[in-house]
């Protein structure tokens, strides 16, 4: 009944103030059988956010953290008497559930959250998105990561490209072939 993750209780208070998990959960349709639900979508998102913030970046960590007393308290369960949090397979299903439309809605919810933090919403918000593929030698596979830099300022016009939400990056293999100067298969 020990834990070294006391910071999740502080993060829980920040999340409660902003309602991030609930905003994101509202973007995902819940097609599960209500009689078989043990964990709400908002609770699963909240658990995943807190785990990532505490340095547990892999969803596999949910199996070890599901009985952690501080994580259970952060999600409103008793540290010793409360039911365990969701398992890794449940978390994997959640992470694979969103459709492209749901992801666009989640993105819009996060932009709304960002704008809600300003007394006067900036007239321009610039997102500098750099998606790159890095090669991992052990598995000889590619891992894509995305760096997003947000720049705000008072500018004359607001520009938002609607088509950007439907764009999807090429697979790492296609990106490598293009970088090597070979024509990628279509």
PyMOL commands that set and color helices and strands:
alter all, ss='L'
color gray80, all
select helices_A, chain A and resi 7-18+20-25+34-36+41-53+61-65+69-74+88-97+100-116+162-166+172-179
alter helices_A, ss='H'
color red, helices_A
select strands_A, chain A and resi 124-136+141-153
alter strands_A, ss='S'
color yellow, strands_A
deselect
rebuild
show_as cartoon
